[in-house]
Amino acid sequence: MPSSRTAPVIIFALTAIVGAALAFFLQPRKHPAPPPATVRFAVASLIDSAPVFVAQQKGLFRSEGVAVKIIPYTSGKECLDALLRGEADLATGADLPLAILAMRKEKISVIASLSSNTRENSIVARIDRGIARPEDLRGKRIGVTLGTSAEFMLDEFLLLHGIPHTAVTMVNLPPNAMVEALAGGAVDAVATWTPHTENLQERLAGNSVYFDAGETYRMYWGVAASAGPAAATSTALKGVLRALVRANDTIGKHPAEAQQIVAGNVGLSPAKLRQLWSNYDFDLTLDQAFALTLEREARWIITHNKLSNAEVPDLADILYADPLSGVRPEAVTLIR
């Protein structure tokens, strides 16, 4: 039995131990940070997608709390098809496929434009098939990926030079078949995009002529999200947009570094990429010019009977500005 002298010491010690234990169990717990949300991003391996490649390479997505898995495709149409199949959460795509999806009332949200340009799509033709001027395309076989911005550009180009689209034979080809089709003589010309056009000019050496639509058509390279507006306001999505804004800042301030990153993703040498770089305007926006292009393409789709029972869509059903407005409000200039 403890003496009267030691009892207070034991009681004090027990009180201290119990108090420390209570303090440990009652203090706020620091839980581990949750892992970054993973976003599956279907991205066409084209210069238009440069901000995505820069953001991924420099770790900008992760620093915004998002883990992005890039799924590469050869065209924006393929990316958007993956989005519709549920194989991606985000997808890059040109304006014409987006207009077609709007007219089909697909449940996607176009949340931004990554870039725009007037020379992404162009025409390469064989000189030995009697083609030296745009007018020489009349009566020729032209390879093109139907349902893409290249088809729209080709039709605008033919119209500009007085050639109805019925005066040529359009041969539907996948993008990666363009080089062999023209080089092998299966078609007389192709309407396609970078890097296929550059590869063809090199392959055909002095036997090719190049045409583009110039300022008659500015192509917008969009970003579409799956599902509806509820998904488009997610924290992960805003993190992706913040990373893309930062990537565009890198492109503007450090173009040589950006070109080095992008060259490895699009199948072009850094030297060739530098020659083409000035054709592209990299700016994350959702503006009225983009909306007007979609409307113009919708009318073209109706005129050419691309969809049955089609009508010009209400673009409010597909253009969703809230996510970008929350990240970069000055970039949204849509007229309501």
C-alpha positions in Angstrom: 0.0 0.0 0.0 1.6 3.4 -1.0 2.6 5.7 1.7 0.9 9.0 2.2 4.0 10.7 0.7 4.0 8.8 -2.6 0.2 8.7 -3.3 0.0 12.3 -4.6 2.9 11.6 -7.0 1.1 8.5 -8.4 -2.2 10.3 -8.8 -0.5 13.2 -10.6 1.3 10.8 -12.9 -1.9 8.9 -13.8 -3.7 12.2 -14.4 -1.0 13.4 -16.8 -1.1 10.1 -18.7 -4.9 10.1 -19.0 -4.8 13.8 -20.0 -2.2 13.2 -22.7 -4.2 10.2 -24.1 -7.3 12.3 -24.2 -5.5 15.1 -25.9 -4.2 12.7 -28.6 -7.5 11.1 -29.4 -9.6 14.3 -29.2 -7.3 16.5 -31.4 -8.4 17.1 -35.0 -7.1 14.4 -37.2 -5.0 15.2 -40.3 -6.3 12.9 -43.0 -4.1 12.2 -46.0 -5.0 14.3 -49.0 -7.2 12.5 -51.5 -5.5 11.4 -54.7 -6.0 13.8 -57.7 -9.1 13.1 -59.7 -8.2 11.3 -62.9 -9.6 12.7 -66.2 -9.4 10.7 -69.4 -8.6 13.3 -72.1 -8.9 12.1 -75.8 -6.5 14.3 -77.6 -5.7 14.5 -81.3 -2.0 14.4 -82.0 -2.0 17.8 -83.8 -0.4 21.2 -83.3 -3.8 22.5 -82.4 -3.6 20.5 -79.2 -0.3 22.0 -78.1 -1.6 23.5 -74.8 -2.6 20.0 -73.6 0.8 18.5 -74.4 2.6 21.4 -72.7 0.4 21.2 -69.6 1.0 17.5 -69.3 4.8 17.7 -69.8 5.3 20.5 -67.3 3.1 18.9 -64.6 0.5 21.7 -64.7 -2.5 19.4 -64.5 -1.1 17.7 -61.4 -0.2 21.0 -59.7 -3.9 21.9 -60.2 -4.9 18.7 -58.4 -5.9 16.7 -61.5 -4.3 13.6 -62.9 -4.9 13.6 -66.6 -4.6 10.5 -68.8 -4.0 11.5 -72.4 -5.5 9.1 -74.9 -4.0 10.0 -78.4 -6.0 9.9 -81.6 -5.2 11.0 -85.2 -8.2 13.3 -85.5 -10.7 15.3 -83.5 -13.6 13.3 -84.9 -12.0 10.1 -83.4 -11.6 11.9 -80.1 -15.3 12.9 -80.0 -16.4 9.4 -81.0 -14.4 8.2 -77.9 -16.2 10.7 -75.8 -19.6 9.5 -77.0 -18.7 5.9 -76.3 -17.8 6.8 -72.7 -14.1 6.1 -73.2 -13.1 9.6 -72.4 -14.2 12.5 -70.1 -12.9 15.3 -72.3 -12.0 15.4 -76.0 -10.5 17.8 -78.5 -12.3 18.4 -81.7 -12.7 20.8 -84.6 -15.7 23.0 -85.1 -17.4 20.9 -87.8 -17.7 17.6 -85.9 -18.9 19.7 -82.9 -21.6 21.3 -85.1 -22.7 17.8 -86.3 -23.0 16.6 -82.6 -25.0 19.7 -81.7 -27.4 19.0 -84.6 -27.7 15.4 -83.5 -28.5 16.7 -80.0 -25.7 14.6 -78.4 -25.3 15.2 -74.6 -21.9 17.0 -74.6 -20.8 20.4 -73.5 -18.3 22.5 -75.5 -16.5 24.3 -72.7 -13.7 26.2 -74.6 -11.6 26.6 -77.7 -8.0 25.7 -77.3 -6.7 27.4 -80.5 -7.7 28.6 -84.0 -6.0 28.9 -87.4 -6.7 29.5 -91.0 -4.2 27.0 -92.5 -4.5 23.8 -90.5 -6.6 22.3 -93.3 -5.2 22.4 -96.9 -5.1 20.6 -100.2 -2.1 18.8 -101.7 -2.4 17.7 -105.4 -0.3 15.9 -107.9 1.1 18.1 -110.7 1.4 15.0 -113.0 -2.4 14.7 -112.8 -2.7 18.1 -114.6 -3.3 20.1 -111.5 -1.5 23.5 -111.3 -4.3 25.9 -110.3 -7.4 25.5 -108.1 -9.6 25.3 -111.2 -7.8 22.2 -112.3 -9.4 20.2 -109.4 -12.6 20.0 -111.4 -13.3 16.4 -112.4 -10.6 15.0 -110.1 -10.7 12.4 -107.3 -10.0 14.1 -104.0 -9.3 12.2 -100.8 -10.9 13.6 -97.7 -12.1 12.4 -94.3 -15.8 13.1 -94.5 -17.5 14.7 -91.5 -14.4 16.7 -90.5 -13.3 20.3 -90.9 -11.2 19.2 -93.9 -14.4 18.4 -95.8 -15.9 21.8 -94.9 -12.7 23.6 -96.0 -12.6 21.7 -99.3 -16.2 22.7 -100.1 -15.5 26.3 -99.2 -12.4 26.3 -101.4 -14.2 24.7 -104.4 -17.0 27.3 -104.0 -14.5 30.1 -103.9 -13.1 29.0 -107.2 -16.5 28.3 -108.9 -16.4 24.5 -108.7 -19.6 22.8 -107.3 -18.9 19.9 -105.0 -20.7 17.7 -107.5 -17.9 18.4 -110.0 -15.3 16.4 -108.1 -15.3 12.9 -106.7 -14.7 12.9 -103.0 -13.1 9.7 -101.7 -13.6 9.1 -98.0 -10.3 8.2 -96.4 -9.1 7.9 -92.8 -6.4 10.5 -91.9 -3.6 8.1 -91.7 -4.3 6.8 -95.2 -3.9 10.1 -97.0 -0.1 10.0 -97.6 -0.2 6.5 -99.3 -3.3 7.3 -101.2 -1.9 10.3 -102.9 1.7 9.1 -103.2 0.4 5.8 -104.7 -1.9 7.6 -107.2 -5.2 6.3 -105.8 -6.4 9.9 -105.8 -5.4 13.0 -107.6 -5.4 15.3 -104.5 -6.2 15.2 -100.8 -7.8 17.7 -98.4 -6.4 17.0 -95.0 -4.4 18.6 -92.2 -0.9 18.9 -90.6 1.3 16.8 -90.4 -0.1 14.8 -93.4 0.1 17.8 -95.7 3.7 18.5 -94.8 4.6 14.8 -95.1 3.0 14.6 -98.6 4.9 17.6 -99.9 8.1 16.0 -98.8 7.1 12.6 -100.2 6.1 13.9 -103.6 9.1 16.3 -103.8 8.6 18.5 -106.9 5.4 16.7 -108.0 3.0 18.5 -105.6 1.1 21.8 -105.5 -0.4 23.2 -102.3 -3.6 25.2 -101.8 -5.3 26.5 -98.7 -8.6 28.4 -98.0 -6.8 31.3 -96.4 -9.1 33.7 -94.5 -12.3 32.2 -95.9 -12.3 29.7 -93.0 -10.9 30.0 -89.5 -11.0 26.6 -87.8 -11.6 26.5 -84.1 -10.2 23.6 -82.0 -12.6 22.9 -79.2 -12.7 21.0 -75.9 -15.8 19.0 -75.2 -16.9 17.4 -71.9 -19.1 14.4 -71.5 -22.5 14.5 -70.0 -24.2 17.8 -69.2 -23.6 21.1 -67.3 -23.6 19.4 -63.9 -20.4 17.4 -64.9 -18.9 20.5 -66.5 -18.8 22.4 -63.2 -16.7 19.8 -61.4 -13.6 20.8 -59.5 -11.5 18.5 -61.8 -12.7 20.2 -64.9 -11.9 23.7 -63.6 -8.4 22.4 -62.6 -7.9 21.2 -66.2 -8.9 24.7 -67.5 -6.6 26.5 -65.1 -3.7 24.2 -66.3 -4.5 25.0 -69.9 -4.5 28.7 -69.2 -1.0 28.3 -67.6 0.1 26.2 -70.6 -0.9 29.0 -73.0 1.2 31.4 -70.9 4.2 29.1 -71.3 3.6 29.0 -75.1 3.5 32.8 -75.3 6.6 33.4 -73.1 8.7 30.4 -74.0 7.8 29.3 -77.5 11.0 27.3 -78.1 10.4 25.2 -75.1 6.8 24.6 -76.1 7.7 23.7 -79.6 10.2 21.1 -78.3 7.5 19.5 -76.2 4.9 19.6 -79.0 7.2 18.2 -81.7 7.5 14.9 -80.0 3.7 14.5 -79.8 2.7 15.4 -83.4 5.3 13.6 -85.6 7.1 16.7 -86.8 10.7 17.8 -86.4 11.3 20.9 -84.2 12.6 22.7 -87.3 9.4 22.0 -89.3 7.2 22.8 -86.4 8.9 26.2 -86.0 7.9 27.0 -89.7 4.3 26.3 -89.0 4.0 27.7 -85.5 2.9 31.2 -86.5 -0.2 29.8 -88.3 -1.8 29.0 -84.9 -3.4 31.3 -82.3 -3.2 29.6 -78.9 -5.8 31.2 -76.6 -8.3 29.4 -74.3 -11.6 31.2 -75.1 -15.3 30.7 -75.7 -16.1 33.6 -78.0 -18.8 34.7 -80.4 -16.7 34.1 -83.5 -16.6 30.4 -82.6 -20.3 30.3 -82.1 -20.9 32.0 -85.5 -18.6 29.4 -87.2 -20.7 26.6 -85.7 -23.9 28.3 -87.0 -22.4 28.7 -90.4 -21.4 25.0 -90.5 -24.9 24.0 -89.3 -26.4 25.7 -92.4 -23.8 24.0 -94.6 -24.8 20.6 -93.1 -28.4 21.3 -93.9 -27.7 22.5 -97.4 -25.6 19.4 -98.2 -28.1 17.0 -96.6 -25.5 15.6 -94.2 -28.2 14.8 -91.6 -31.8 14.0 -92.1 -34.5 16.3 -90.8 -31.7 18.7 -89.5 -32.2 22.3 -88.4 -29.9 24.9 -87.0 -29.5 24.1 -83.3 -29.8 26.4 -80.4 -26.1 26.7 -79.5 -27.0 27.2 -75.8 -27.7 23.5 -75.8 -24.0 22.7 -76.5 -21.9 25.8 -75.6 -21.5 25.9 -71.8 -19.6 28.9 -70.5 -19.8 28.6 -66.7 -16.6 26.5 -66.2 -14.3 28.9 -68.2 -16.2 31.9 -66.7 -15.1 30.7 -63.3 -11.5 30.4 -64.3 -10.9 33.2 -66.9 -14.1 35.3 -67.2 -12.6 37.7 -69.7 -12.2 34.8 -72.2 -16.0 34.3 -72.5 -17.6 36.7 -75.0 -20.7 34.8 -76.1 -23.7 37.0 -76.9 -26.7 35.6 -75.0 
